[in-house]
């Protein structure tokens, strides 16, 4: 699967050692959606993520 540059940067940042602490949740969520995840809001600020591999 080909990721756009923003998703690729987020992916790379998640697997840096040590992992960066300034990765935005919105960027992670966007990456997961690009990888095929389904996101649904549960209550307030919580979300359920489903990623089928």
ModelCIF file with pLDDT and N, C-alpha, C, O atoms, coordinates in Angstrom:
data_MODEL
#
_entry.id   MODEL 
#
_entity.id                         1 
_entity.type                       polymer 
_entity.pdbx_number_of_molecules   1 
#
_entity_poly.entity_id                      1 
_entity_poly.type                           'polypeptide(L)' 
_entity_poly.nstd_linkage                   no 
_entity_poly.nstd_monomer                   no 
_entity_poly.pdbx_seq_one_letter_code       
;(UNK)(UNK)(UNK)(UNK)(UNK)(UNK)(UNK)(UNK)(UNK)(UNK)(UNK)(UNK)(UNK)(UNK)(UNK)(UNK)
(UNK)(UNK)(UNK)(UNK)(UNK)(UNK)(UNK)(UNK)(UNK)(UNK)(UNK)(UNK)(UNK)(UNK)(UNK)(UNK)
(UNK)(UNK)(UNK)(UNK)(UNK)(UNK)(UNK)(UNK)(UNK)(UNK)(UNK)(UNK)(UNK)(UNK)(UNK)(UNK)
(UNK)(UNK)(UNK)(UNK)(UNK)
;
_entity_poly.pdbx_seq_one_letter_code_can   XXXXXXXXXXXXXXXXXXXXXXXXXXXXXXXXXXXXXXXXXXXXXXXXXXXXX 
_entity_poly.pdbx_strand_id                 A 
#
loop_
_entity_poly_seq.entity_id 
_entity_poly_seq.num 
_entity_poly_seq.mon_id 
_entity_poly_seq.hetero 
1 1  UNK n 
1 2  UNK n 
1 3  UNK n 
1 4  UNK n 
1 5  UNK n 
1 6  UNK n 
1 7  UNK n 
1 8  UNK n 
1 9  UNK n 
1 10 UNK n 
1 11 UNK n 
1 12 UNK n 
1 13 UNK n 
1 14 UNK n 
1 15 UNK n 
1 16 UNK n 
1 17 UNK n 
1 18 UNK n 
1 19 UNK n 
1 20 UNK n 
1 21 UNK n 
1 22 UNK n 
1 23 UNK n 
1 24 UNK n 
1 25 UNK n 
1 26 UNK n 
1 27 UNK n 
1 28 UNK n 
1 29 UNK n 
1 30 UNK n 
1 31 UNK n 
1 32 UNK n 
1 33 UNK n 
1 34 UNK n 
1 35 UNK n 
1 36 UNK n 
1 37 UNK n 
1 38 UNK n 
1 39 UNK n 
1 40 UNK n 
1 41 UNK n 
1 42 UNK n 
1 43 UNK n 
1 44 UNK n 
1 45 UNK n 
1 46 UNK n 
1 47 UNK n 
1 48 UNK n 
1 49 UNK n 
1 50 UNK n 
1 51 UNK n 
1 52 UNK n 
1 53 UNK n 
#
_struct_asym.id          A 
_struct_asym.entity_id   1 
#
loop_
_ma_qa_metric.id 
_ma_qa_metric.mode 
_ma_qa_metric.name 
_ma_qa_metric.software_group_id 
_ma_qa_metric.type 
1 global pLDDT . pLDDT 
2 local  pLDDT . pLDDT 
#
_ma_qa_metric_global.metric_id      1 
_ma_qa_metric_global.metric_value   85.72 
_ma_qa_metric_global.model_id       1 
_ma_qa_metric_global.ordinal_id     1 
#
loop_
_ma_qa_metric_local.label_asym_id 
_ma_qa_metric_local.label_comp_id 
_ma_qa_metric_local.label_seq_id 
_ma_qa_metric_local.metric_id 
_ma_qa_metric_local.metric_value 
_ma_qa_metric_local.model_id 
_ma_qa_metric_local.ordinal_id 
A UNK 1  2 73.00 1 1  
A UNK 2  2 87.00 1 2  
A UNK 3  2 93.00 1 3  
A UNK 4  2 96.00 1 4  
A UNK 5  2 96.00 1 5  
A UNK 6  2 97.00 1 6  
A UNK 7  2 97.00 1 7  
A UNK 8  2 97.00 1 8  
A UNK 9  2 96.00 1 9  
A UNK 10 2 96.00 1 10 
A UNK 11 2 94.00 1 11 
A UNK 12 2 95.00 1 12 
A UNK 13 2 95.00 1 13 
A UNK 14 2 93.00 1 14 
A UNK 15 2 93.00 1 15 
A UNK 16 2 94.00 1 16 
A UNK 17 2 93.00 1 17 
A UNK 18 2 92.00 1 18 
A UNK 19 2 87.00 1 19 
A UNK 20 2 88.00 1 20 
A UNK 21 2 91.00 1 21 
A UNK 22 2 94.00 1 22 
A UNK 23 2 95.00 1 23 
A UNK 24 2 95.00 1 24 
A UNK 25 2 89.00 1 25 
A UNK 26 2 91.00 1 26 
A UNK 27 2 95.00 1 27 
A UNK 28 2 92.00 1 28 
A UNK 29 2 89.00 1 29 
A UNK 30 2 93.00 1 30 
A UNK 31 2 94.00 1 31 
A UNK 32 2 90.00 1 32 
A UNK 33 2 89.00 1 33 
A UNK 34 2 91.00 1 34 
A UNK 35 2 89.00 1 35 
A UNK 36 2 87.00 1 36 
A UNK 37 2 85.00 1 37 
A UNK 38 2 83.00 1 38 
A UNK 39 2 77.00 1 39 
A UNK 40 2 75.00 1 40 
A UNK 41 2 69.00 1 41 
A UNK 42 2 67.00 1 42 
A UNK 43 2 70.00 1 43 
A UNK 44 2 68.00 1 44 
A UNK 45 2 68.00 1 45 
A UNK 46 2 70.00 1 46 
A UNK 47 2 71.00 1 47 
A UNK 48 2 74.00 1 48 
A UNK 49 2 71.00 1 49 
A UNK 50 2 73.00 1 50 
A UNK 51 2 71.00 1 51 
A UNK 52 2 71.00 1 52 
A UNK 53 2 64.00 1 53 
#
loop_
_atom_site.group_PDB 
_atom_site.id 
_atom_site.type_symbol 
_atom_site.label_atom_id 
_atom_site.label_alt_id 
_atom_site.label_comp_id 
_atom_site.label_asym_id 
_atom_site.label_entity_id 
_atom_site.label_seq_id 
_atom_site.pdbx_PDB_ins_code 
_atom_site.Cartn_x 
_atom_site.Cartn_y 
_atom_site.Cartn_z 
_atom_site.occupancy 
_atom_site.B_iso_or_equiv 
_atom_site.pdbx_formal_charge 
_atom_site.auth_seq_id 
_atom_site.auth_comp_id 
_atom_site.auth_asym_id 
_atom_site.auth_atom_id 
_atom_site.pdbx_PDB_model_num 
ATOM 1   N N  . UNK A 1 1  ? 0.850   -1.178 0.000  1.00 73.00 ? 1  UNK A N  1 
ATOM 2   C CA . UNK A 1 1  ? 0.000   0.000  0.000  1.00 73.00 ? 1  UNK A CA 1 
ATOM 3   C C  . UNK A 1 1  ? 0.891   1.234  0.000  1.00 73.00 ? 1  UNK A C  1 
ATOM 4   O O  . UNK A 1 1  ? 1.858   1.317  0.757  1.00 73.00 ? 1  UNK A O  1 
ATOM 5   N N  . UNK A 1 2  ? 0.560   2.174  -0.842 1.00 87.00 ? 2  UNK A N  1 
ATOM 6   C CA . UNK A 1 2  ? 1.312   3.416  -0.966 1.00 87.00 ? 2  UNK A CA 1 
ATOM 7   C C  . UNK A 1 2  ? 0.690   4.475  -0.055 1.00 87.00 ? 2  UNK A C  1 
ATOM 8   O O  . UNK A 1 2  ? -0.509  4.743  -0.137 1.00 87.00 ? 2  UNK A O  1 
ATOM 9   N N  . UNK A 1 3  ? 1.502   5.073  0.806  1.00 93.00 ? 3  UNK A N  1 
ATOM 10  C CA . UNK A 1 3  ? 1.032   6.140  1.694  1.00 93.00 ? 3  UNK A CA 1 
ATOM 11  C C  . UNK A 1 3  ? 1.426   7.487  1.119  1.00 93.00 ? 3  UNK A C  1 
ATOM 12  O O  . UNK A 1 3  ? 2.475   7.615  0.487  1.00 93.00 ? 3  UNK A O  1 
ATOM 13  N N  . UNK A 1 4  ? 0.579   8.503  1.339  1.00 96.00 ? 4  UNK A N  1 
ATOM 14  C CA . UNK A 1 4  ? 0.996   9.835  0.914  1.00 96.00 ? 4  UNK A CA 1 
ATOM 15  C C  . UNK A 1 4  ? 2.094   10.319 1.871  1.00 96.00 ? 4  UNK A C  1 
ATOM 16  O O  . UNK A 1 4  ? 2.350   9.678  2.890  1.00 96.00 ? 4  UNK A O  1 
ATOM 17  N N  . UNK A 1 5  ? 2.736   11.436 1.550  1.00 96.00 ? 5  UNK A N  1 
ATOM 18  C CA . UNK A 1 5  ? 3.909   11.869 2.314  1.00 96.00 ? 5  UNK A CA 1 
ATOM 19  C C  . UNK A 1 5  ? 3.574   12.169 3.777  1.00 96.00 ? 5  UNK A C  1 
ATOM 20  O O  . UNK A 1 5  ? 4.376   11.879 4.665  1.00 96.00 ? 5  UNK A O  1 
ATOM 21  N N  . UNK A 1 6  ? 2.403   12.745 4.033  1.00 97.00 ? 6  UNK A N  1 
ATOM 22  C CA . UNK A 1 6  ? 2.031   13.051 5.420  1.00 97.00 ? 6  UNK A CA 1 
ATOM 23  C C  . UNK A 1 6  ? 1.845   11.764 6.229  1.00 97.00 ? 6  UNK A C  1 
ATOM 24  O O  . UNK A 1 6  ? 2.322   11.663 7.359  1.00 97.00 ? 6  UNK A O  1 
ATOM 25  N N  . UNK A 1 7  ? 1.152   10.783 5.646  1.00 97.00 ? 7  UNK A N  1 
ATOM 26  C CA . UNK A 1 7  ? 0.954   9.517  6.338  1.00 97.00 ? 7  UNK A CA 1 
ATOM 27  C C  . UNK A 1 7  ? 2.284   8.788  6.535  1.00 97.00 ? 7  UNK A C  1 
ATOM 28  O O  . UNK A 1 7  ? 2.502   8.158  7.570  1.00 97.00 ? 7  UNK A O  1 
ATOM 29  N N  . UNK A 1 8  ? 3.169   8.874  5.542  1.00 97.00 ? 8  UNK A N  1 
ATOM 30  C CA . UNK A 1 8  ? 4.471   8.216  5.654  1.00 97.00 ? 8  UNK A CA 1 
ATOM 31  C C  . UNK A 1 8  ? 5.303   8.840  6.778  1.00 97.00 ? 8  UNK A C  1 
ATOM 32  O O  . UNK A 1 8  ? 5.981   8.127  7.518  1.00 97.00 ? 8  UNK A O  1 
ATOM 33  N N  . UNK A 1 9  ? 5.251   10.167 6.907  1.00 96.00 ? 9  UNK A N  1 
ATOM 34  C CA . UNK A 1 9  ? 5.984   10.844 7.981  1.00 96.00 ? 9  UNK A CA 1 
ATOM 35  C C  . UNK A 1 9  ? 5.439   10.428 9.342  1.00 96.00 ? 9  UNK A C  1 
ATOM 36  O O  . UNK A 1 9  ? 6.210   10.215 10.278 1.00 96.00 ? 9  UNK A O  1 
ATOM 37  N N  . UNK A 1 10 ? 4.119   10.311 9.460  1.00 96.00 ? 10 UNK A N  1 
ATOM 38  C CA . UNK A 1 10 ? 3.514   9.876  10.724 1.00 96.00 ? 10 UNK A CA 1 
ATOM 39  C C  . UNK A 1 10 ? 3.927   8.445  11.033 1.00 96.00 ? 10 UNK A C  1 
ATOM 40  O O  . UNK A 1 10 ? 4.297   8.135  12.166 1.00 96.00 ? 10 UNK A O  1 
ATOM 41  N N  . UNK A 1 11 ? 3.866   7.574  10.038 1.00 94.00 ? 11 UNK A N  1 
ATOM 42  C CA . UNK A 1 11 ? 4.266   6.179  10.207 1.00 94.00 ? 11 UNK A CA 1 
ATOM 43  C C  . UNK A 1 11 ? 5.713   6.088  10.679 1.00 94.00 ? 11 UNK A C  1 
ATOM 44  O O  . UNK A 1 11 ? 6.016   5.368  11.630 1.00 94.00 ? 11 UNK A O  1 
ATOM 45  N N  . UNK A 1 12 ? 6.602   6.815  10.018 1.00 95.00 ? 12 UNK A N  1 
ATOM 46  C CA . UNK A 1 12 ? 8.017   6.804  10.393 1.00 95.00 ? 12 UNK A CA 1 
ATOM 47  C C  . UNK A 1 12 ? 8.214   7.327  11.810 1.00 95.00 ? 12 UNK A C  1 
ATOM 48  O O  . UNK A 1 12 ? 9.020   6.782  12.565 1.00 95.00 ? 12 UNK A O  1 
ATOM 49  N N  . UNK A 1 13 ? 7.488   8.378  12.178 1.00 95.00 ? 13 UNK A N  1 
ATOM 50  C CA . UNK A 1 13 ? 7.616   8.953  13.517 1.00 95.00 ? 13 UNK A CA 1 
ATOM 51  C C  . UNK A 1 13 ? 7.180   7.968  14.596 1.00 95.00 ? 13 UNK A C  1 
ATOM 52  O O  . UNK A 1 13 ? 7.760   7.934  15.681 1.00 95.00 ? 13 UNK A O  1 
ATOM 53  N N  . UNK A 1 14 ? 6.161   7.170  14.302 1.00 93.00 ? 14 UNK A N  1 
ATOM 54  C CA . UNK A 1 14 ? 5.672   6.188  15.283 1.00 93.00 ? 14 UNK A CA 1 
ATOM 55  C C  . UNK A 1 14 ? 6.707   5.111  15.568 1.00 93.00 ? 14 UNK A C  1 
ATOM 56  O O  . UNK A 1 14 ? 6.717   4.534  16.656 1.00 93.00 ? 14 UNK A O  1 
ATOM 57  N N  . UNK A 1 15 ? 7.582   4.835  14.601 1.00 93.00 ? 15 UNK A N  1 
ATOM 58  C CA . UNK A 1 15 ? 8.541   3.751  14.766 1.00 93.00 ? 15 UNK A CA 1 
ATOM 59  C C  . UNK A 1 15 ? 9.971   4.233  14.980 1.00 93.00 ? 15 UNK A C  1 
ATOM 60  O O  . UNK A 1 15 ? 10.912  3.444  14.894 1.00 93.00 ? 15 UNK A O  1 
ATOM 61  N N  . UNK A 1 16 ? 10.138  5.538  15.261 1.00 94.00 ? 16 UNK A N  1 
ATOM 62  C CA . UNK A 1 16 ? 11.454  6.033  15.643 1.00 94.00 ? 16 UNK A CA 1 
ATOM 63  C C  . UNK A 1 16 ? 11.786  5.511  17.033 1.00 94.00 ? 16 UNK A C  1 
ATOM 64  O O  . UNK A 1 16 ? 10.893  5.228  17.833 1.00 94.00 ? 16 UNK A O  1 
ATOM 65  N N  . UNK A 1 17 ? 13.051  5.390  17.305 1.00 93.00 ? 17 UNK A N  1 
ATOM 66  C CA . UNK A 1 17 ? 13.468  4.950  18.636 1.00 93.00 ? 17 UNK A CA 1 
ATOM 67  C C  . UNK A 1 17 ? 14.396  6.010  19.215 1.00 93.00 ? 17 UNK A C  1 
ATOM 68  O O  . UNK A 1 17 ? 15.504  6.189  18.707 1.00 93.00 ? 17 UNK A O  1 
ATOM 69  N N  . UNK A 1 18 ? 13.981  6.711  20.254 1.00 92.00 ? 18 UNK A N  1 
ATOM 70  C CA . UNK A 1 18 ? 12.708  6.587  20.963 1.00 92.00 ? 18 UNK A CA 1 
ATOM 71  C C  . UNK A 1 18 ? 11.566  7.238  20.179 1.00 92.00 ? 18 UNK A C  1 
ATOM 72  O O  . UNK A 1 18 ? 11.783  8.140  19.370 1.00 92.00 ? 18 UNK A O  1 
ATOM 73  N N  . UNK A 1 19 ? 10.357  6.765  20.436 1.00 87.00 ? 19 UNK A N  1 
ATOM 74  C CA . UNK A 1 19 ? 9.171   7.311  19.778 1.00 87.00 ? 19 UNK A CA 1 
ATOM 75  C C  . UNK A 1 19 ? 8.980   8.766  20.191 1.00 87.00 ? 19 UNK A C  1 
ATOM 76  O O  . UNK A 1 19 ? 9.060   9.103  21.372 1.00 87.00 ? 19 UNK A O  1 
ATOM 77  N N  . UNK A 1 20 ? 8.729   9.620  19.203 1.00 88.00 ? 20 UNK A N  1 
ATOM 78  C CA . UNK A 1 20 ? 8.499   11.042 19.502 1.00 88.00 ? 20 UNK A CA 1 
ATOM 79  C C  . UNK A 1 20 ? 7.253   11.207 20.348 1.00 88.00 ? 20 UNK A C  1 
ATOM 80  O O  . UNK A 1 20 ? 6.298   10.441 20.220 1.00 88.00 ? 20 UNK A O  1 
ATOM 81  N N  . UNK A 1 21 ? 7.266   12.198 21.204 1.00 91.00 ? 21 UNK A N  1 
ATOM 82  C CA . UNK A 1 21 ? 6.120   12.436 22.082 1.00 91.00 ? 21 UNK A CA 1 
ATOM 83  C C  . UNK A 1 21 ? 5.175   13.497 21.528 1.00 91.00 ? 21 UNK A C  1 
ATOM 84  O O  . UNK A 1 21 ? 4.134   13.763 22.128 1.00 91.00 ? 21 UNK A O  1 
ATOM 85  N N  . UNK A 1 22 ? 5.516   14.104 20.402 1.00 94.00 ? 22 UNK A N  1 
ATOM 86  C CA . UNK A 1 22 ? 4.692   15.200 19.877 1.00 94.00 ? 22 UNK A CA 1 
ATOM 87  C C  . UNK A 1 22 ? 3.891   14.804 18.639 1.00 94.00 ? 22 UNK A C  1 
ATOM 88  O O  . UNK A 1 22 ? 3.542   15.664 17.831 1.00 94.00 ? 22 UNK A O  1 
ATOM 89  N N  . UNK A 1 23 ? 3.597   13.523 18.483 1.00 95.00 ? 23 UNK A N  1 
ATOM 90  C CA . UNK A 1 23 ? 2.788   13.073 17.346 1.00 95.00 ? 23 UNK A CA 1 
ATOM 91  C C  . UNK A 1 23 ? 1.322   13.351 17.672 1.00 95.00 ? 23 UNK A C  1 
ATOM 92  O O  . UNK A 1 23 ? 0.823   12.922 18.712 1.00 95.00 ? 23 UNK A O  1 
ATOM 93  N N  . UNK A 1 24 ? 0.648   14.053 16.801 1.00 95.00 ? 24 UNK A N  1 
ATOM 94  C CA . UNK A 1 24 ? -0.746  14.417 17.042 1.00 95.00 ? 24 UNK A CA 1 
ATOM 95  C C  . UNK A 1 24 ? -1.671  13.222 16.813 1.00 95.00 ? 24 UNK A C  1 
ATOM 96  O O  . UNK A 1 24 ? -1.485  12.450 15.872 1.00 95.00 ? 24 UNK A O  1 
ATOM 97  N N  . UNK A 1 25 ? -2.675  13.080 17.692 1.00 89.00 ? 25 UNK A N  1 
ATOM 98  C CA . UNK A 1 25 ? -3.624  11.979 17.553 1.00 89.00 ? 25 UNK A CA 1 
ATOM 99  C C  . UNK A 1 25 ? -4.346  12.055 16.207 1.00 89.00 ? 25 UNK A C  1 
ATOM 100 O O  . UNK A 1 25 ? -4.600  11.024 15.586 1.00 89.00 ? 25 UNK A O  1 
ATOM 101 N N  . UNK A 1 26 ? -4.677  13.260 15.753 1.00 91.00 ? 26 UNK A N  1 
ATOM 102 C CA . UNK A 1 26 ? -5.367  13.406 14.462 1.00 91.00 ? 26 UNK A CA 1 
ATOM 103 C C  . UNK A 1 26 ? -4.529  12.830 13.323 1.00 91.00 ? 26 UNK A C  1 
ATOM 104 O O  . UNK A 1 26 ? -5.077  12.253 12.384 1.00 91.00 ? 26 UNK A O  1 
ATOM 105 N N  . UNK A 1 27 ? -3.215  12.978 13.396 1.00 95.00 ? 27 UNK A N  1 
ATOM 106 C CA . UNK A 1 27 ? -2.339  12.421 12.366 1.00 95.00 ? 27 UNK A CA 1 
ATOM 107 C C  . UNK A 1 27 ? -2.325  10.896 12.427 1.00 95.00 ? 27 UNK A C  1 
ATOM 108 O O  . UNK A 1 27 ? -2.315  10.231 11.391 1.00 95.00 ? 27 UNK A O  1 
ATOM 109 N N  . UNK A 1 28 ? -2.324  10.342 13.642 1.00 92.00 ? 28 UNK A N  1 
ATOM 110 C CA . UNK A 1 28 ? -2.354  8.884  13.811 1.00 92.00 ? 28 UNK A CA 1 
ATOM 111 C C  . UNK A 1 28 ? -3.677  8.332  13.301 1.00 92.00 ? 28 UNK A C  1 
ATOM 112 O O  . UNK A 1 28 ? -3.702  7.324  12.595 1.00 92.00 ? 28 UNK A O  1 
ATOM 113 N N  . UNK A 1 29 ? -4.768  8.984  13.655 1.00 89.00 ? 29 UNK A N  1 
ATOM 114 C CA . UNK A 1 29 ? -6.093  8.545  13.217 1.00 89.00 ? 29 UNK A CA 1 
ATOM 115 C C  . UNK A 1 29 ? -6.195  8.596  11.695 1.00 89.00 ? 29 UNK A C  1 
ATOM 116 O O  . UNK A 1 29 ? -6.742  7.680  11.081 1.00 89.00 ? 29 UNK A O  1 
ATOM 117 N N  . UNK A 1 30 ? -5.678  9.651  11.087 1.00 93.00 ? 30 UNK A N  1 
ATOM 118 C CA . UNK A 1 30 ? -5.700  9.784  9.637  1.00 93.00 ? 30 UNK A CA 1 
ATOM 119 C C  . UNK A 1 30 ? -4.894  8.669  8.971  1.00 93.00 ? 30 UNK A C  1 
ATOM 120 O O  . UNK A 1 30 ? -5.313  8.124  7.950  1.00 93.00 ? 30 UNK A O  1 
ATOM 121 N N  . UNK A 1 31 ? -3.743  8.333  9.544  1.00 94.00 ? 31 UNK A N  1 
ATOM 122 C CA . UNK A 1 31 ? -2.925  7.238  9.035  1.00 94.00 ? 31 UNK A CA 1 
ATOM 123 C C  . UNK A 1 31 ? -3.675  5.917  9.118  1.00 94.00 ? 31 UNK A C  1 
ATOM 124 O O  . UNK A 1 31 ? -3.686  5.146  8.159  1.00 94.00 ? 31 UNK A O  1 
ATOM 125 N N  . UNK A 1 32 ? -4.302  5.654  10.257 1.00 90.00 ? 32 UNK A N  1 
ATOM 126 C CA . UNK A 1 32 ? -5.036  4.404  10.427 1.00 90.00 ? 32 UNK A CA 1 
ATOM 127 C C  . UNK A 1 32 ? -6.190  4.292  9.439  1.00 90.00 ? 32 UNK A C  1 
ATOM 128 O O  . UNK A 1 32 ? -6.445  3.213  8.904  1.00 90.00 ? 32 UNK A O  1 
ATOM 129 N N  . UNK A 1 33 ? -6.883  5.387  9.196  1.00 89.00 ? 33 UNK A N  1 
ATOM 130 C CA . UNK A 1 33 ? -7.974  5.387  8.215  1.00 89.00 ? 33 UNK A CA 1 
ATOM 131 C C  . UNK A 1 33 ? -7.421  5.104  6.819  1.00 89.00 ? 33 UNK A C  1 
ATOM 132 O O  . UNK A 1 33 ? -8.034  4.370  6.044  1.00 89.00 ? 33 UNK A O  1 
ATOM 133 N N  . UNK A 1 34 ? -6.257  5.690  6.496  1.00 91.00 ? 34 UNK A N  1 
ATOM 134 C CA . UNK A 1 34 ? -5.636  5.440  5.198  1.00 91.00 ? 34 UNK A CA 1 
ATOM 135 C C  . UNK A 1 34 ? -5.246  3.966  5.049  1.00 91.00 ? 34 UNK A C  1 
ATOM 136 O O  . UNK A 1 34 ? -5.196  3.439  3.938  1.00 91.00 ? 34 UNK A O  1 
ATOM 137 N N  . UNK A 1 35 ? -4.971  3.309  6.178  1.00 89.00 ? 35 UNK A N  1 
ATOM 138 C CA . UNK A 1 35 ? -4.613  1.889  6.159  1.00 89.00 ? 35 UNK A CA 1 
ATOM 139 C C  . UNK A 1 35 ? -5.841  0.985  6.179  1.00 89.00 ? 35 UNK A C  1 
ATOM 140 O O  . UNK A 1 35 ? -5.715  -0.239 6.132  1.00 89.00 ? 35 UNK A O  1 
ATOM 141 N N  . UNK A 1 36 ? -7.041  1.592  6.252  1.00 87.00 ? 36 UNK A N  1 
ATOM 142 C CA . UNK A 1 36 ? -8.268  0.813  6.179  1.00 87.00 ? 36 UNK A CA 1 
ATOM 143 C C  . UNK A 1 36 ? -9.027  0.679  7.482  1.00 87.00 ? 36 UNK A C  1 
ATOM 144 O O  . UNK A 1 36 ? -9.984  -0.092 7.561  1.00 87.00 ? 36 UNK A O  1 
ATOM 145 N N  . UNK A 1 37 ? -8.620  1.411  8.504  1.00 85.00 ? 37 UNK A N  1 
ATOM 146 C CA . UNK A 1 37 ? -9.312  1.325  9.793  1.00 85.00 ? 37 UNK A CA 1 
ATOM 147 C C  . UNK A 1 37 ? -10.670 2.008  9.720  1.00 85.00 ? 37 UNK A C  1 
ATOM 148 O O  . UNK A 1 37 ? -10.864 2.961  8.965  1.00 85.00 ? 37 UNK A O  1 
ATOM 149 N N  . UNK A 1 38 ? -11.598 1.505  10.514 1.00 83.00 ? 38 UNK A N  1 
ATOM 150 C CA . UNK A 1 38 ? -12.895 2.153  10.684 1.00 83.00 ? 38 UNK A CA 1 
ATOM 151 C C  . UNK A 1 38 ? -12.888 2.782  12.073 1.00 83.00 ? 38 UNK A C  1 
ATOM 152 O O  . UNK A 1 38 ? -12.554 2.121  13.057 1.00 83.00 ? 38 UNK A O  1 
ATOM 153 N N  . UNK A 1 39 ? -13.253 4.049  12.150 1.00 77.00 ? 39 UNK A N  1 
ATOM 154 C CA . UNK A 1 39 ? -13.250 4.786  13.411 1.00 77.00 ? 39 UNK A CA 1 
ATOM 155 C C  . UNK A 1 39 ? -14.681 5.189  13.742 1.00 77.00 ? 39 UNK A C  1 
ATOM 156 O O  . UNK A 1 39 ? -15.402 5.721  12.898 1.00 77.00 ? 39 UNK A O  1 
ATOM 157 N N  . UNK A 1 40 ? -15.079 4.926  14.982 1.00 75.00 ? 40 UNK A N  1 
ATOM 158 C CA . UNK A 1 40 ? -16.397 5.379  15.419 1.00 75.00 ? 40 UNK A CA 1 
ATOM 159 C C  . UNK A 1 40 ? -16.267 6.005  16.807 1.00 75.00 ? 40 UNK A C  1 
ATOM 160 O O  . UNK A 1 40 ? -15.588 5.467  17.682 1.00 75.00 ? 40 UNK A O  1 
ATOM 161 N N  . UNK A 1 41 ? -16.924 7.143  16.994 1.00 69.00 ? 41 UNK A N  1 
ATOM 162 C CA . UNK A 1 41 ? -16.910 7.814  18.289 1.00 69.00 ? 41 UNK A CA 1 
ATOM 163 C C  . UNK A 1 41 ? -17.800 7.053  19.257 1.00 69.00 ? 41 UNK A C  1 
ATOM 164 O O  . UNK A 1 41 ? -18.896 6.619  18.904 1.00 69.00 ? 41 UNK A O  1 
ATOM 165 N N  . UNK A 1 42 ? -17.312 6.898  20.487 1.00 67.00 ? 42 UNK A N  1 
ATOM 166 C CA . UNK A 1 42 ? -18.070 6.165  21.496 1.00 67.00 ? 42 UNK A CA 1 
ATOM 167 C C  . UNK A 1 42 ? -18.749 7.152  22.424 1.00 67.00 ? 42 UNK A C  1 
ATOM 168 O O  . UNK A 1 42 ? -19.954 7.379  22.315 1.00 67.00 ? 42 UNK A O  1 
ATOM 169 N N  . UNK A 1 43 ? -18.004 7.732  23.322 1.00 70.00 ? 43 UNK A N  1 
ATOM 170 C CA . UNK A 1 43 ? -18.543 8.722  24.255 1.00 70.00 ? 43 UNK A CA 1 
ATOM 171 C C  . UNK A 1 43 ? -17.511 9.817  24.448 1.00 70.00 ? 43 UNK A C  1 
ATOM 172 O O  . UNK A 1 43 ? -16.340 9.542  24.710 1.00 70.00 ? 43 UNK A O  1 
ATOM 173 N N  . UNK A 1 44 ? -17.945 11.035 24.321 1.00 68.00 ? 44 UNK A N  1 
ATOM 174 C CA . UNK A 1 44 ? -17.040 12.150 24.569 1.00 68.00 ? 44 UNK A CA 1 
ATOM 175 C C  . UNK A 1 44 ? -15.840 12.105 23.646 1.00 68.00 ? 44 UNK A C  1 
ATOM 176 O O  . UNK A 1 44 ? -15.978 12.199 22.426 1.00 68.00 ? 44 UNK A O  1 
ATOM 177 N N  . UNK A 1 45 ? -14.661 11.961 24.232 1.00 68.00 ? 45 UNK A N  1 
ATOM 178 C CA . UNK A 1 45 ? -13.435 11.993 23.452 1.00 68.00 ? 45 UNK A CA 1 
ATOM 179 C C  . UNK A 1 45 ? -12.907 10.605 23.148 1.00 68.00 ? 45 UNK A C  1 
ATOM 180 O O  . UNK A 1 45 ? -11.803 10.484 22.617 1.00 68.00 ? 45 UNK A O  1 
ATOM 181 N N  . UNK A 1 46 ? -13.644 9.562  23.461 1.00 70.00 ? 46 UNK A N  1 
ATOM 182 C CA . UNK A 1 46 ? -13.187 8.196  23.193 1.00 70.00 ? 46 UNK A CA 1 
ATOM 183 C C  . UNK A 1 46 ? -13.607 7.766  21.794 1.00 70.00 ? 46 UNK A C  1 
ATOM 184 O O  . UNK A 1 46 ? -14.631 8.211  21.277 1.00 70.00 ? 46 UNK A O  1 
ATOM 185 N N  . UNK A 1 47 ? -12.806 6.898  21.192 1.00 71.00 ? 47 UNK A N  1 
ATOM 186 C CA . UNK A 1 47 ? -13.102 6.347  19.876 1.00 71.00 ? 47 UNK A CA 1 
ATOM 187 C C  . UNK A 1 47 ? -12.803 4.874  19.858 1.00 71.00 ? 47 UNK A C  1 
ATOM 188 O O  . UNK A 1 47 ? -11.920 4.403  20.575 1.00 71.00 ? 47 UNK A O  1 
ATOM 189 N N  . UNK A 1 48 ? -13.534 4.139  19.042 1.00 74.00 ? 48 UNK A N  1 
ATOM 190 C CA . UNK A 1 48 ? -13.231 2.736  18.773 1.00 74.00 ? 48 UNK A CA 1 
ATOM 191 C C  . UNK A 1 48 ? -12.535 2.673  17.425 1.00 74.00 ? 48 UNK A C  1 
ATOM 192 O O  . UNK A 1 48 ? -12.935 3.353  16.480 1.00 74.00 ? 48 UNK A O  1 
ATOM 193 N N  . UNK A 1 49 ? -11.488 1.853  17.337 1.00 71.00 ? 49 UNK A N  1 
ATOM 194 C CA . UNK A 1 49 ? -10.776 1.658  16.079 1.00 71.00 ? 49 UNK A CA 1 
ATOM 195 C C  . UNK A 1 49 ? -10.846 0.203  15.703 1.00 71.00 ? 49 UNK A C  1 
ATOM 196 O O  . UNK A 1 49 ? -10.659 -0.666 16.554 1.00 71.00 ? 49 UNK A O  1 
ATOM 197 N N  . UNK A 1 50 ? -11.110 -0.080 14.451 1.00 73.00 ? 50 UNK A N  1 
ATOM 198 C CA . UNK A 1 50 ? -11.126 -1.431 13.944 1.00 73.00 ? 50 UNK A CA 1 
ATOM 199 C C  . UNK A 1 50 ? -10.256 -1.470 12.704 1.00 73.00 ? 50 UNK A C  1 
ATOM 200 O O  . UNK A 1 50 ? -10.561 -0.821 11.703 1.00 73.00 ? 50 UNK A O  1 
ATOM 201 N N  . UNK A 1 51 ? -9.157  -2.242 12.772 1.00 71.00 ? 51 UNK A N  1 
ATOM 202 C CA . UNK A 1 51 ? -8.251  -2.362 11.640 1.00 71.00 ? 51 UNK A CA 1 
ATOM 203 C C  . UNK A 1 51 ? -8.195  -3.824 11.251 1.00 71.00 ? 51 UNK A C  1 
ATOM 204 O O  . UNK A 1 51 ? -7.659  -4.653 11.988 1.00 71.00 ? 51 UNK A O  1 
ATOM 205 N N  . UNK A 1 52 ? -8.749  -4.139 10.090 1.00 71.00 ? 52 UNK A N  1 
ATOM 206 C CA . UNK A 1 52 ? -8.764  -5.509 9.596  1.00 71.00 ? 52 UNK A CA 1 
ATOM 207 C C  . UNK A 1 52 ? -7.498  -5.747 8.789  1.00 71.00 ? 52 UNK A C  1 
ATOM 208 O O  . UNK A 1 52 ? -7.198  -4.990 7.865  1.00 71.00 ? 52 UNK A O  1 
ATOM 209 N N  . UNK A 1 53 ? -6.766  -6.776 9.124  1.00 64.00 ? 53 UNK A N  1 
ATOM 210 C CA . UNK A 1 53 ? -5.522  -7.085 8.413  1.00 64.00 ? 53 UNK A CA 1 
ATOM 211 C C  . UNK A 1 53 ? -5.747  -8.324 7.565  1.00 64.00 ? 53 UNK A C  1 
ATOM 212 O O  . UNK A 1 53 ? -4.833  -8.774 6.874  1.00 64.00 ? 53 UNK A O  1 
#
